[in-house]
Amino acid sequence: MGEVTAIGGINDTQTYWDAAVRGELLLKRCIESGKCFHYPREHSPFTGGRTEWIRASGFGMIYSCSVSYRAKPNYCIAYIKLDEGPIVLSNVEHSDLAQIAIGQRVRVVFRAAADGRQTPFFVLAD
């Protein structure tokens, strides 16, 4: 895979990146509504209220995907609907990208970005 670039990570996202080093996917949850969301931020996008960190299961389903065969190396970018509810944009890795399809179950793995930061990717769940 080519160079990976991670999103910014200071202040209210540092906890997220620290967990990624440990191989954990964290999400923020709105305390008032109980709904999870991603990307992590201090205030709930649902109520504007307080939030808390939760450990995600790391599992989800491919909601939408696109394989690029023109780029070298080839890659699959996908929207993943996490079991906890949020939809995240990431890459799905597989030895045969033609086998990746909408509706398949995936699990999170972490890969080092160009700056060394661990970044969530997904692979097909067993």
VMD Tcl script that builds the backbone (N, CA, C; Angstrom):
set m [mol new atoms 378]
animate dup $m
set s [atomselect $m all]
$s set {name element resname resid chain x y z} {
  {N N MET 1 A 0.845 -1.170 0.000}
  {CA C MET 1 A 0.000 0.000 0.000}
  {C C MET 1 A 0.881 1.220 0.000}
  {N N GLY 2 A 0.436 2.291 -0.619}
  {CA C GLY 2 A 1.184 3.536 -0.671}
  {C C GLY 2 A 1.216 4.229 0.675}
  {N N GLU 3 A 1.692 5.455 0.675}
  {CA C GLU 3 A 1.820 6.222 1.908}
  {C C GLU 3 A 0.452 6.527 2.510}
  {N N VAL 4 A 0.324 6.317 3.802}
  {CA C VAL 4 A -0.919 6.560 4.528}
  {C C VAL 4 A -0.775 7.870 5.289}
  {N N THR 5 A -1.776 8.718 5.210}
  {CA C THR 5 A -1.761 9.962 5.954}
  {C C THR 5 A -2.881 9.934 6.983}
  {N N ALA 6 A -2.548 10.215 8.238}
  {CA C ALA 6 A -3.541 10.219 9.315}
  {C C ALA 6 A -4.132 11.612 9.478}
  {N N ILE 7 A -5.371 11.672 9.990}
  {CA C ILE 7 A -5.986 12.963 10.292}
  {C C ILE 7 A -5.286 13.587 11.486}
  {N N GLY 8 A -5.460 14.883 11.680}
  {CA C GLY 8 A -4.832 15.598 12.790}
  {C C GLY 8 A -5.142 14.969 14.129}
  {N N GLY 9 A -4.270 15.192 15.118}
  {CA C GLY 9 A -4.491 14.512 16.381}
  {C C GLY 9 A -3.987 15.244 17.594}
  {N N ILE 10 A -4.571 16.368 17.929}
  {CA C ILE 10 A -4.218 17.049 19.167}
  {C C ILE 10 A -5.493 17.368 19.934}
  {N N ASN 11 A -5.303 17.746 21.182}
  {CA C ASN 11 A -6.403 18.128 22.067}
  {C C ASN 11 A -7.449 17.030 22.201}
  {N N ASP 12 A -8.672 17.227 21.661}
  {CA C ASP 12 A -9.746 16.275 21.918}
  {C C ASP 12 A -9.617 14.968 21.133}
  {N N THR 13 A -8.584 14.782 20.311}
  {CA C THR 13 A -8.411 13.497 19.638}
  {C C THR 13 A -7.197 12.711 20.149}
  {N N GLN 14 A -6.412 13.266 21.051}
  {CA C GLN 14 A -5.215 12.571 21.511}
  {C C GLN 14 A -5.553 11.229 22.172}
  {N N THR 15 A -6.643 11.166 22.915}
  {CA C THR 15 A -7.069 9.916 23.535}
  {C C THR 15 A -7.334 8.853 22.467}
  {N N TYR 16 A -7.932 9.267 21.357}
  {CA C TYR 16 A -8.214 8.379 20.221}
  {C C TYR 16 A -6.919 7.776 19.687}
  {N N TRP 17 A -5.916 8.626 19.449}
  {CA C TRP 17 A -4.647 8.165 18.880}
  {C C TRP 17 A -3.863 7.316 19.876}
  {N N ASP 18 A -3.937 7.637 21.147}
  {CA C ASP 18 A -3.275 6.812 22.165}
  {C C ASP 18 A -3.861 5.402 22.184}
  {N N ALA 19 A -5.186 5.299 22.050}
  {CA C ALA 19 A -5.842 3.987 22.017}
  {C C ALA 19 A -5.452 3.216 20.758}
  {N N ALA 20 A -5.314 3.912 19.638}
  {CA C ALA 20 A -4.934 3.252 18.385}
  {C C ALA 20 A -3.578 2.565 18.516}
  {N N VAL 21 A -2.661 3.179 19.255}
  {CA C VAL 21 A -1.347 2.561 19.493}
  {C C VAL 21 A -1.519 1.224 20.198}
  {N N ARG 22 A -2.532 1.127 21.056}
  {CA C ARG 22 A -2.818 -0.112 21.786}
  {C C ARG 22 A -3.686 -1.085 20.969}
  {N N GLY 23 A -4.048 -0.689 19.738}
  {CA C GLY 23 A -4.893 -1.544 18.904}
  {C C GLY 23 A -6.364 -1.462 19.248}
  {N N GLU 24 A -6.780 -0.351 19.864}
  {CA C GLU 24 A -8.186 -0.165 20.248}
  {C C GLU 24 A -8.813 0.955 19.421}
  {N N LEU 25 A -10.037 0.721 18.964}
  {CA C LEU 25 A -10.804 1.742 18.266}
  {C C LEU 25 A -11.757 2.385 19.266}
  {N N LEU 26 A -11.588 3.677 19.495}
  {CA C LEU 26 A -12.477 4.402 20.403}
  {C C LEU 26 A -13.460 5.248 19.613}
  {N N LEU 27 A -14.630 5.411 20.182}
  {CA C LEU 27 A -15.653 6.301 19.643}
  {C C LEU 27 A -16.088 7.239 20.750}
  {N N LYS 28 A -16.674 8.360 20.365}
  {CA C LYS 28 A -17.317 9.236 21.320}
  {C C LYS 28 A -18.806 8.902 21.340}
  {N N ARG 29 A -19.407 9.032 22.533}
  {CA C ARG 29 A -20.838 8.792 22.696}
  {C C ARG 29 A -21.453 10.000 23.373}
  {N N CYS 30 A -22.588 10.433 22.863}
  {CA C CYS 30 A -23.351 11.526 23.462}
  {C C CYS 30 A -23.958 11.017 24.763}
  {N N ILE 31 A -23.692 11.692 25.841}
  {CA C ILE 31 A -24.217 11.261 27.141}
  {C C ILE 31 A -25.739 11.374 27.182}
  {N N GLU 32 A -26.297 12.432 26.584}
  {CA C GLU 32 A -27.760 12.632 26.627}
  {C C GLU 32 A -28.524 11.639 25.764}
  {N N SER 33 A -28.073 11.435 24.526}
  {CA C SER 33 A -28.830 10.578 23.601}
  {C C SER 33 A -28.355 9.129 23.594}
  {N N GLY 34 A -27.124 8.884 24.034}
  {CA C GLY 34 A -26.554 7.544 23.993}
  {C C GLY 34 A -26.028 7.144 22.628}
  {N N LYS 35 A -26.103 8.043 21.641}
  {CA C LYS 35 A -25.653 7.738 20.284}
  {C C LYS 35 A -24.144 7.938 20.157}
  {N N CYS 36 A -23.514 7.012 19.435}
  {CA C CYS 36 A -22.084 7.121 19.153}
  {C C CYS 36 A -21.878 7.909 17.864}
  {N N PHE 37 A -20.706 8.521 17.757}
  {CA C PHE 37 A -20.382 9.268 16.540}
  {C C PHE 37 A -18.884 9.230 16.280}
  {N N HIS 38 A -18.538 9.555 15.057}
  {CA C HIS 38 A -17.146 9.631 14.623}
  {C C HIS 38 A -17.087 10.721 13.576}
  {N N TYR 39 A -16.230 11.559 13.589}
  {CA C TYR 39 A -14.932 11.730 14.168}
  {C C TYR 39 A -15.067 12.247 15.601}
  {N N PRO 40 A -14.069 11.975 16.454}
  {CA C PRO 40 A -14.174 12.382 17.859}
  {C C PRO 40 A -14.115 13.892 18.023}
  {N N ARG 41 A -15.012 14.417 18.855}
  {CA C ARG 41 A -15.011 15.838 19.198}
  {C C ARG 41 A -15.616 16.010 20.574}
  {N N GLU 42 A -15.363 17.143 21.157}
  {CA C GLU 42 A -15.726 17.381 22.544}
  {C C GLU 42 A -17.230 17.463 22.780}
  {N N HIS 43 A -17.952 18.061 21.822}
  {CA C HIS 43 A -19.393 18.262 21.996}
  {C C HIS 43 A -20.187 17.356 21.049}
  {N N SER 44 A -21.310 16.867 21.519}
  {CA C SER 44 A -22.157 15.974 20.737}
  {C C SER 44 A -22.728 16.679 19.512}
  {N N PRO 45 A -22.672 16.031 18.332}
  {CA C PRO 45 A -23.316 16.606 17.152}
  {C C PRO 45 A -24.840 16.466 17.212}
  {N N PHE 46 A -25.336 15.673 18.160}
  {CA C PHE 46 A -26.775 15.450 18.287}
  {C C PHE 46 A -27.436 16.460 19.217}
  {N N THR 47 A -26.746 16.793 20.321}
  {CA C THR 47 A -27.360 17.672 21.325}
  {C C THR 47 A -26.501 18.875 21.682}
  {N N GLY 48 A -25.243 18.860 21.269}
  {CA C GLY 48 A -24.320 19.921 21.681}
  {C C GLY 48 A -23.796 19.708 23.093}
  {N N GLY 49 A -24.224 18.623 23.720}
  {CA C GLY 49 A -23.874 18.359 25.115}
  {C C GLY 49 A -22.581 17.588 25.283}
  {N N ARG 50 A -22.403 17.088 26.492}
  {CA C ARG 50 A -21.187 16.370 26.868}
  {C C ARG 50 A -21.103 15.009 26.198}
  {N N THR 51 A -19.865 14.516 26.113}
  {CA C THR 51 A -19.603 13.223 25.488}
  {C C THR 51 A -18.690 12.394 26.378}
  {N N GLU 52 A -18.614 11.102 26.061}
  {CA C GLU 52 A -17.699 10.213 26.758}
  {C C GLU 52 A -17.069 9.277 25.734}
  {N N TRP 53 A -15.893 8.756 26.064}
  {CA C TRP 53 A -15.217 7.784 25.219}
  {C C TRP 53 A -15.765 6.393 25.504}
  {N N ILE 54 A -15.920 5.582 24.452}
  {CA C ILE 54 A -16.243 4.166 24.613}
  {C C ILE 54 A -15.315 3.356 23.706}
  {N N ARG 55 A -15.061 2.129 24.102}
  {CA C ARG 55 A -14.272 1.235 23.262}
  {C C ARG 55 A -15.221 0.549 22.288}
  {N N ALA 56 A -14.954 0.716 20.999}
  {CA C ALA 56 A -15.779 0.091 19.967}
  {C C ALA 56 A -15.408 -1.383 19.833}
  {N N SER 57 A -16.333 -2.168 19.310}
  {CA C SER 57 A -16.065 -3.591 19.092}
  {C C SER 57 A -15.013 -3.800 18.017}
  {N N GLY 58 A -14.904 -2.846 17.095}
  {CA C GLY 58 A -13.975 -2.979 15.973}
  {C C GLY 58 A -14.576 -3.704 14.780}
  {N N PHE 59 A -15.866 -4.028 14.868}
  {CA C PHE 59 A -16.537 -4.726 13.777}
  {C C PHE 59 A -17.563 -3.829 13.107}
  {N N GLY 60 A -17.809 -4.113 11.848}
  {CA C GLY 60 A -18.799 -3.361 11.093}
  {C C GLY 60 A -19.121 -4.071 9.788}
  {N N MET 61 A -19.770 -3.310 8.898}
  {CA C MET 61 A -20.202 -3.834 7.613}
  {C C MET 61 A -19.849 -2.813 6.531}
  {N N ILE 62 A -19.452 -3.307 5.367}
  {CA C ILE 62 A -19.165 -2.400 4.254}
  {C C ILE 62 A -20.482 -1.809 3.770}
  {N N TYR 63 A -20.595 -0.498 3.909}
  {CA C TYR 63 A -21.796 0.240 3.517}
  {C C TYR 63 A -21.708 0.627 2.044}
  {N N SER 64 A -20.517 1.007 1.612}
  {CA C SER 64 A -20.249 1.396 0.228}
  {C C SER 64 A -18.752 1.257 0.006}
  {N N CYS 65 A -18.344 0.925 -1.225}
  {CA C CYS 65 A -16.907 0.790 -1.470}
  {C C CYS 65 A -16.574 1.047 -2.933}
  {N N SER 66 A -15.310 1.371 -3.148}
  {CA C SER 66 A -14.806 1.591 -4.492}
  {C C SER 66 A -13.366 1.110 -4.546}
  {N N VAL 67 A -13.062 0.297 -5.554}
  {CA C VAL 67 A -11.707 -0.209 -5.737}
  {C C VAL 67 A -11.044 0.597 -6.847}
  {N N SER 68 A -9.842 1.074 -6.575}
  {CA C SER 68 A -9.073 1.798 -7.578}
  {C C SER 68 A -8.010 0.878 -8.142}
  {N N TYR 69 A -8.151 0.572 -9.429}
  {CA C TYR 69 A -7.161 -0.258 -10.108}
  {C C TYR 69 A -6.155 0.603 -10.869}
  {N N ARG 70 A -6.420 1.910 -10.958}
  {CA C ARG 70 A -5.522 2.804 -11.677}
  {C C ARG 70 A -4.350 3.230 -10.813}
  {N N ALA 71 A -4.555 3.299 -9.518}
  {CA C ALA 71 A -3.485 3.676 -8.593}
  {C C ALA 71 A -2.564 2.479 -8.381}
  {N N LYS 72 A -1.332 2.755 -8.129}
  {CA C LYS 72 A -0.372 1.701 -7.809}
  {C C LYS 72 A 0.205 1.974 -6.445}
  {N N PRO 73 A 0.028 1.125 -5.462}
  {CA C PRO 73 A -0.716 -0.124 -5.565}
  {C C PRO 73 A -2.229 0.115 -5.573}
  {N N ASN 74 A -2.961 -0.878 -6.061}
  {CA C ASN 74 A -4.425 -0.809 -6.054}
  {C C ASN 74 A -4.909 -0.744 -4.613}
  {N N TYR 75 A -6.090 -0.173 -4.409}
  {CA C TYR 75 A -6.640 -0.081 -3.060}
  {C C TYR 75 A -8.159 -0.014 -3.103}
  {N N CYS 76 A -8.774 -0.271 -1.947}
  {CA C CYS 76 A -10.228 -0.173 -1.792}
  {C C CYS 76 A -10.522 0.841 -0.699}
  {N N ILE 77 A -11.285 1.855 -1.035}
  {CA C ILE 77 A -11.749 2.819 -0.042}
  {C C ILE 77 A -13.225 2.519 0.207}
  {N N ALA 78 A -13.638 2.614 1.468}
  {CA C ALA 78 A -15.006 2.203 1.795}
  {C C ALA 78 A -15.577 3.004 2.954}
  {N N TYR 79 A -16.883 3.117 2.938}
  {CA C TYR 79 A -17.612 3.578 4.114}
  {C C TYR 79 A -17.972 2.321 4.894}
  {N N ILE 80 A -17.598 2.321 6.172}
  {CA C ILE 80 A -17.859 1.194 7.055}
  {C C ILE 80 A -18.890 1.621 8.087}
  {N N LYS 81 A -20.001 0.893 8.168}
  {CA C LYS 81 A -20.997 1.149 9.215}
  {C C LYS 81 A -20.602 0.306 10.413}
  {N N LEU 82 A -20.083 0.963 11.428}
  {CA C LEU 82 A -19.654 0.256 12.632}
  {C C LEU 82 A -20.857 -0.313 13.371}
  {N N ASP 83 A -20.653 -1.401 14.102}
  {CA C ASP 83 A -21.736 -2.023 14.870}
  {C C ASP 83 A -22.360 -1.039 15.854}
  {N N GLU 84 A -21.590 -0.061 16.302}
  {CA C GLU 84 A -22.087 0.934 17.259}
  {C C GLU 84 A -22.894 2.054 16.594}
  {N N GLY 85 A -22.946 2.066 15.244}
  {CA C GLY 85 A -23.783 3.034 14.547}
  {C C GLY 85 A -23.090 3.988 13.597}
  {N N PRO 86 A -21.967 4.608 13.968}
  {CA C PRO 86 A -21.350 5.576 13.058}
  {C C PRO 86 A -20.856 4.935 11.760}
  {N N ILE 87 A -20.797 5.744 10.724}
  {CA C ILE 87 A -20.212 5.334 9.454}
  {C C ILE 87 A -18.884 6.059 9.317}
  {N N VAL 88 A -17.814 5.294 9.064}
  {CA C VAL 88 A -16.474 5.860 8.948}
  {C C VAL 88 A -15.905 5.564 7.564}
  {N N LEU 89 A -15.054 6.443 7.087}
  {CA C LEU 89 A -14.365 6.261 5.817}
  {C C LEU 89 A -12.991 5.683 6.091}
  {N N SER 90 A -12.646 4.589 5.413}
  {CA C SER 90 A -11.358 3.942 5.643}
  {C C SER 90 A -11.000 3.111 4.417}
  {N N ASN 91 A -9.929 2.371 4.529}
  {CA C ASN 91 A -9.523 1.425 3.496}
  {C C ASN 91 A -9.861 0.013 3.955}
  {N N VAL 92 A -10.167 -0.847 2.982}
  {CA C VAL 92 A -10.343 -2.268 3.251}
  {C C VAL 92 A -9.213 -2.992 2.530}
  {N N GLU 93 A -8.499 -3.805 3.279}
  {CA C GLU 93 A -7.378 -4.546 2.713}
  {C C GLU 93 A -7.786 -5.989 2.445}
  {N N HIS 94 A -7.332 -6.515 1.299}
  {CA C HIS 94 A -7.570 -7.911 0.945}
  {C C HIS 94 A -6.606 -8.272 -0.176}
  {N N SER 95 A -6.184 -9.514 -0.223}
  {CA C SER 95 A -5.239 -9.932 -1.266}
  {C C SER 95 A -5.874 -9.904 -2.655}
  {N N ASP 96 A -7.204 -10.037 -2.720}
  {CA C ASP 96 A -7.935 -9.968 -3.987}
  {C C ASP 96 A -9.044 -8.933 -3.831}
  {N N LEU 97 A -8.758 -7.703 -4.249}
  {CA C LEU 97 A -9.704 -6.606 -4.040}
  {C C LEU 97 A -11.047 -6.843 -4.730}
  {N N ALA 98 A -11.077 -7.677 -5.758}
  {CA C ALA 98 A -12.333 -7.989 -6.455}
  {C C ALA 98 A -13.300 -8.761 -5.562}
  {N N GLN 99 A -12.811 -9.333 -4.479}
  {CA C GLN 99 A -13.653 -10.095 -3.555}
  {C C GLN 99 A -14.371 -9.220 -2.528}
  {N N ILE 100 A -14.034 -7.939 -2.478}
  {CA C ILE 100 A -14.649 -7.023 -1.507}
  {C C ILE 100 A -15.991 -6.566 -2.056}
  {N N ALA 101 A -17.037 -6.623 -1.207}
  {CA C ALA 101 A -18.384 -6.265 -1.661}
  {C C ALA 101 A -19.180 -5.594 -0.546}
  {N N ILE 102 A -20.136 -4.796 -0.956}
  {CA C ILE 102 A -21.066 -4.154 -0.024}
  {C C ILE 102 A -21.771 -5.243 0.785}
  {N N GLY 103 A -21.930 -4.992 2.083}
  {CA C GLY 103 A -22.628 -5.924 2.965}
  {C C GLY 103 A -21.717 -6.890 3.695}
  {N N GLN 104 A -20.451 -6.989 3.301}
  {CA C GLN 104 A -19.547 -7.907 3.988}
  {C C GLN 104 A -19.160 -7.376 5.360}
  {N N ARG 105 A -18.954 -8.306 6.276}
  {CA C ARG 105 A -18.508 -7.969 7.628}
  {C C ARG 105 A -17.004 -7.704 7.608}
  {N N VAL 106 A -16.584 -6.699 8.376}
  {CA C VAL 106 A -15.175 -6.339 8.473}
  {C C VAL 106 A -14.799 -6.133 9.932}
  {N N ARG 107 A -13.476 -6.153 10.185}
  {CA C ARG 107 A -12.954 -5.848 11.508}
  {C C ARG 107 A -11.782 -4.893 11.352}
  {N N VAL 108 A -11.546 -4.114 12.368}
  {CA C VAL 108 A -10.496 -3.106 12.319}
  {C C VAL 108 A -9.121 -3.718 12.543}
  {N N VAL 109 A -8.136 -3.169 11.859}
  {CA C VAL 109 A -6.716 -3.422 12.090}
  {C C VAL 109 A -6.056 -2.051 12.054}
  {N N PHE 110 A -4.852 -1.948 12.565}
  {CA C PHE 110 A -4.179 -0.657 12.571}
  {C C PHE 110 A -2.893 -0.738 11.777}
  {N N ARG 111 A -2.647 0.295 10.966}
  {CA C ARG 111 A -1.450 0.397 10.137}
  {C C ARG 111 A -0.772 1.732 10.429}
  {N N ALA 112 A 0.543 1.755 10.322}
  {CA C ALA 112 A 1.290 2.986 10.566}
  {C C ALA 112 A 1.150 3.938 9.384}
  {N N ALA 113 A 0.821 5.199 9.683}
  {CA C ALA 113 A 0.782 6.258 8.682}
  {C C ALA 113 A 2.212 6.732 8.424}
  {N N ALA 114 A 2.371 7.625 7.467}
  {CA C ALA 114 A 3.700 8.144 7.123}
  {C C ALA 114 A 4.391 8.770 8.330}
  {N N ASP 115 A 3.602 9.362 9.226}
  {CA C ASP 115 A 4.175 9.994 10.426}
  {C C ASP 115 A 4.336 8.999 11.580}
  {N N GLY 116 A 4.040 7.714 11.334}
  {CA C GLY 116 A 4.177 6.688 12.358}
  {C C GLY 116 A 2.929 6.446 13.185}
  {N N ARG 117 A 1.939 7.318 13.045}
  {CA C ARG 117 A 0.702 7.186 13.822}
  {C C ARG 117 A -0.103 5.984 13.356}
  {N N GLN 118 A -0.621 5.190 14.297}
  {CA C GLN 118 A -1.445 4.032 13.985}
  {C C GLN 118 A -2.822 4.509 13.520}
  {N N THR 119 A -3.240 4.032 12.355}
  {CA C THR 119 A -4.457 4.485 11.696}
  {C C THR 119 A -5.362 3.285 11.417}
  {N N PRO 120 A -6.677 3.421 11.665}
  {CA C PRO 120 A -7.569 2.272 11.448}
  {C C PRO 120 A -7.801 1.953 9.973}
  {N N PHE 121 A -7.631 0.690 9.649}
  {CA C PHE 121 A -7.994 0.105 8.365}
  {C C PHE 121 A -8.924 -1.040 8.687}
  {N N PHE 122 A -9.467 -1.669 7.659}
  {CA C PHE 122 A -10.362 -2.804 7.897}
  {C C PHE 122 A -9.983 -3.971 6.994}
  {N N VAL 123 A -10.265 -5.168 7.478}
  {CA C VAL 123 A -10.087 -6.412 6.728}
  {C C VAL 123 A -11.390 -7.199 6.844}
  {N N LEU 124 A -11.603 -8.130 5.913}
  {CA C LEU 124 A -12.806 -8.956 5.981}
  {C C LEU 124 A -12.788 -9.773 7.265}
  {N N ALA 125 A -13.919 -9.820 7.935}
  {CA C ALA 125 A -14.024 -10.579 9.182}
  {C C ALA 125 A -14.085 -12.063 8.854}
  {N N ASP 126 A -13.538 -12.879 9.728}
  {CA C ASP 126 A -13.524 -14.335 9.502}
  {C C ASP 126 A -14.870 -14.938 9.765}
}
mol reanalyze $m
mol bondsrecalc $m
mol representation Tube
mol addrep $m
